[in-house]
Amino acid sequence: MANLVEIRWHGRGGQGTKTAALLLADAAFNTGKYIQGFPEYGPERMGAPITAYNRISDERILIHSNIYEPDYVVVVDETLLTSIDVTAGLKENGAIIINTEKTPEQVKKYLKGYNGKVCTVNARKISEDALGKYFPNTPMLGAVVRVSGIMKEDEFMEDAKSSFQHKFATKPEVIEGNMKAIERAMQEVQGL
């Protein structure tokens, strides 16, 4: 399948991991791509590990399963590095993007010998600065778009702003903060 990109997200319930995967799918769809965005459901509860997925392609996607060999892995909660094999199946020509204050070199020891690209971004600091609260999913979206190159950054920013205007119609004050969080993450992601 031409230009099929598969992304696996790891996070904890309540961090917006599923929402981020669905927002990325919507943005890719709005730029003319074929998409899938879905969570893997289990006994989810606040704070429990969760997994979500994206498939993005220039052609119709005929695969309907979880993603076992992703091009990119996004780790929204760095505590999962020691409890889950987040690099399982991750292609060496892809990348892992981790929400942490550590550098890519500092987190490599947790990645079970993964030799591909390791990127980090401090989504906690970015979201607290831009939004006043800890919402890591928004900055992680910016980091994923920057690292993967799955769509043009300006197109993604336009679509994200439109989505936020719809989603936060009754709270327009949070739109600017979310946009700043995405933009900062795109600029501050390390390991490119």
Protein Blocks (a to p, Z undefined) as FASTA:
>chain_A
ZZiacddddddehilmmmmmmmmmmmmmmnopacddddddddddehiacdddddddfbdc
fbdcddfbdfbdcdfblklmmmpcfkgoiafklccddddfbdfklmmmmngopabdcddd
dfklmmmmmnopacfklmmmmmmmmmnopacfklmmmmmmmmmmmmmmmlmmlmmmmmmm
mmmmmmmpghZZ
